Amino acid sequence: MPSTYDPVVVRTALREFAFNTRRRDEAPPEVLSILKWVERNSLSMAAWEDSARVDAVLRAVSTRLDGSDTAASTIKRNRRVLNVMLEHAVKHNVLRANTLPKGRGATPKTSIAVDKRSLINLRQAAGLLGWVRRRPRGGPRLHAFFAAMYYAGPRPEEVVAMYVMDVRLPPEGAADQWGELLIHTAQPEVGKHWTNDGAIHEERGLKGRAKDDMRTVPCRPALTKILREHIEREELKPGDLLFPGEKGEMLAGSVIRRAWRSARQETLTPEEIASPLGKRVYDLRHTCLTNWLNDGVPPAQVAEWAGNSVPVLLAVYARCVVGHLGDLKKRIEAGGDLPEV
């Protein structure tokens, strides 16, 4: 029996089996040995009353396995998890108090503002989506998926959950070609080991909204044309997923991300590839919301379409709003200067 195990092996055993109630009984013998070793070498909850031990834990959650510093956002999330755990222990009289440091400086500062360098301009978006459309395997379907994010700004987990009946398109010959997208469900990927039915996705309500709530997002004429052609080409029925996988299943995140990475590699310059420009599929949503704000759509309306609160919207996108400075300067000057003395 080894006196210690590789940290990566221990973490895998804990994540995949110890912390997963559905798989604890499935742990193979070698994993059971690791978990028994962890149990024997774990300190009691009384260790949380020792400030030196608490400091050691906080250093650990701020450091990666290779010894480098963890991102500030990850540190903040890890400390949030620890705080919930300790509050639970206090509630059930396991600990007398929550011993995590509180107040200013207890957690690192993080910014939720969008990096302006990640936004995609018209030329770049046309190149990326055009390459995806020409992709031999599932290209037109993925092109419509990315176009929905670029033009309407839903989250990826919301797009994969949309059905054909959630798309309200005008008649093909109508003068007004604006439509509507009804967004009411999200299907984030959580992994088949973490769902009750073994599915990769888990159905949830919209982020930050009440159960069974929904929101309506305008579908501009360019997107109306793309979605109409997509529905006809795929011969989709009202009860079908709007963007199904190759076998009719829910479109996998790995397929989406792989296509997007390939599009970046094939269409962007080496300098752009190395930059944050469109590095994540989510940057399509960031670009859409920024475009709406820059086009003069009131923040309250953008927040409603995006499924955000106005304070969060402004905190995330305020640095990306451009094009209004000249008008704002004129308004400020119109208020008048001090009279000459």
N, C-alpha and C positions, 0 to 999 in steps of 0.2 A: 504494500500500500504506500503510495508516494506521500511525502510529507506536505506537499503543496501541488497545485494544479496551475496550468497556464490560465491567466486571467480571461482570455478570449473563450476558452473551453468552459470555464465556470459561468461566464455571462450567458453563453448559449444555453447551457443546461438550465439555468434559472429562468431565462426568458421563454424557452420553448416548452418547459415541462413544469417547473416549480410554480411559476406564476400563471400557468394556464390550467385551470381546474378541469378542463375537458381532456387534457392529455396526461395528467399526473399518473394515471394507472398504466399508461402506455410507455413509460420511460424504460429504455433498455437497461440491462445490468450495468453497463459502464457509466451511464448517466446517473443511475441510482447510487453508485459508489461516490460520485462527485457530490451529489446532494446530501448524502450522509456525512461526507467530510465537511461540507459547508455547515451543516447542523451542529456538528461537534465543535467547530471552530468559531461559531458565531457568538458574539457577546450578548448578554441579556439586555433588556430595555433599560436597565439601571445605568448603562453606559451613557445614555443621553443626559444624565445629570452631571456628567463630568465635562466641563467646558473644554478641556484639552481634546477629549474624544470628539466633541462636536466640531471643533475647529478642524480636526483631521478629516472628518467626513466632508465638510464643506470644501476642503482642498481637493478631496478625491472627486467630488462631483464637478469640480471646475477644471479637471485635467483628463485628457484622453489616455487611453491605454499605452500610447507611445510616449507619454510624458509631456506632450505639447498642450497648450492652453485650449480649452473648449470655447466655442463661440459664446458671446455674451447672452444671446437669446437662449442657448441651450442651458447655460448656467441658471438663468432665470427660471426656465421650465423645471429643471431638476430641483431647485430650491422650493418651487411651488408644490411639487410632489411631496417633498419632505415635510413641508408645512402642513399639508393635508393629513399626512400620516401621524404627525405628532399631535395635531388637534384631535384626531380620532382617539389616540392613546389617552389624552387628557380627559376626553369625554367619557371614556370607559374606565377611568380611575387606574390606568396602568402607569401613568406619569402624573406628577403633581402639577407640572407646568410645561408649556412649550418653550424649550430652551434655545430655539433658533434666534440669532441676533435680529433685532427689529430696528426700524428707523432708517434715517438717511445713511446711505453707504452700505446697507446690509446686502443689497443686490446690485449688480452692475447696471449701468444705464444702457438701455437699448432704444433704437429708433424703429418706428414702424413705417416711416416715410419711404415711398418708392424711390429707388435709385433711378434718376432720370436717364442714366446711360442704358437702362434695360428696355426703354421704350422703342417701339419699332415705327419707322416712318413709312410713308406710302410706298416708296420704291422698294424698300426692304420687305414689306409685307407682301407686295405683289410678287416679288421673286420667291419668297418662301412658300406662299400658298400655291403659286404656279408650279413650282417643282413638285410639291406634294401631289397636286392633281395629276401630273404626268407619271407618278410613281406606278410601276407595273402592278403591284399587289395592293388592292384596296385604296388606290390613290384618290379617285373621285369621292369616295365615302369620307376619307380623312380630310380631304379638302373642304367638304361641307362642314365637317365637325369644327375645324379650325376657323372657318369663315364665321360660324355662329358665335364663337368666342370673340373674334375680332370685331364684329359688327354689333353684337348684342351684350357682350360682357358677362355672361354667366360663368360660374366656377366650373372647373372640369367635372367635378362629381355631380353637378346639376345637369350638365349637357348629356352625360351618358345615361341619365335617368329619364330623359324626355321621351315621350311617345309621339307618334304622328298626330294623334288627336290633340296634342298640346300646341300644335302649330296652326294658327288661324290665318290662312292666306286669302287674299282677295281673288275674285275671278280673273283669269288670265287676261281678258280683254278690258278690265276695268281701268278707268283713267287714274285712279289712286291705287298705287301698288304697295302701300304700306300695310303690313300685317301685324300680328301680335304673337308673342311667345308666352305661354303660360307655364311658369316655373313653380313647382309645388313639392318636389321631392329631390333628395340628394342620395347618391349611392357611392359613398367613399370606399376606397379599397382598404380593408383592414386585415386581409389575409385569411385563408381558409381555416387556419388553426384557431382563429379567434371569433368565429361566428357559430351560432347554434346549429346551422344546417350545413356547415362545411363550405358555404359559398365564399368567394373572394370578396364580394361587395356586401355591404350592410345597408339596408334602407333606413334612412333617417329623414327627419323634417329639415326645413331650411335653416341654415345657420343663423342663430340669434333671433329666431321667430317662434311664435307659438305653434303648438302641434296643429297640423292640418292647415296652416296658413299658406298663402301663395302670393306671388307677385306677377304683374304683367309687364313685359318688356316690349317696346316697339321693335318691329322687324322692318328695317329700311328696304326700299325696292331692290337694291343690289342683292341683299340676303334673301329676299322673297324669291327672286329668280333662281338663285343657287339651290334653295331648299325645294322649290317646286320641281326643278330638274332632277334633284337627288331622289325625291320620293317617287317620281315616275320611273327613273332609271332602275331603282332597286325594287320596284313594284311593291311598295310598302302599303300595308292596310292600316286603318286608323288605330287598331290595337297593337300594332307592332312598335318596337323600339325605333326611335328616329335614326339612331346611329348604331345598328347592331354589329356584332362581330361577324367573322366569316361564316360561322355556323349558326347564326341567329342569337347567340348568347350576348351578354353585355360586353361592350367593347372594353378590352383590357387596357389598363394604364400603361403596361409595358409596351404595347403596340403603339399607343399614342406617343409616348416619350421617344421610342426608337425612331419613328417617322420624323419627329421634330428635330432630333439630333442630326439625322441624316440631311434634312433640309438645310440646317445651319451650315453643316460641313460643305455642302455642295453649292450654296448660293452666296454666302458671306465671304468677305475678304479675311485673310489670316488675322489682321488686327481686330476685325469685328468678332471673329470666332473667339479670340482670347479675351474679349471684353464681356461685360454683363449683358450685352445686347440680345434680347430675346432668348436668354439662356434657359428659361423655364417656359413651359406651355402657358403657365399662369400669367406670363408677361403679356399675352394677348388680351387678357381681361384688363390688366393695368393700362394698356394702350387705349383700349376702348373707353374706359372711364375718363382717362385724361383727355381724350379727344372730345368727349361730350362737354367737359368743363371748359376746354379751350374754345369750343364752338358757342359758348354762352349759355348753355343749359343751366338753369339754377341748381345749386348744390343740393337743395332739398329734393328736386326731381331726380337728379342723378343718384342720390342715396336710395330713393325708392326703387328705381330700376335695378340698382346694383345689389340691393338687399343689405345695405349698410346703414348705420346711423350717420347723421350729418357730422357730428364731431369726429367720428372715426374717418369718414370720407375726407374731411379737410386735413386731418392730421396725416393721412397717408399720401394725399395727392397735391397738397397746397404748393409744394416746391416745383411741381411739374406744370402748373398753369402759366401759360405765356400768351403774349399777343395783346394784352389789355393795358400794358404799361403806358402807352401813349395817351390813350383815352383817360386813364386815371390821373395822369399828370395834368391834363387840361381841366379835369374836374377840381383838382386841388387848387390850381391857379385861379379858377373861377371864383373861389371863395374870397379872393382879394388879399392884398398885402397890407401891412401897417401903413398908415398915412405918414408922409414926410413931416418931421417935426421942424 
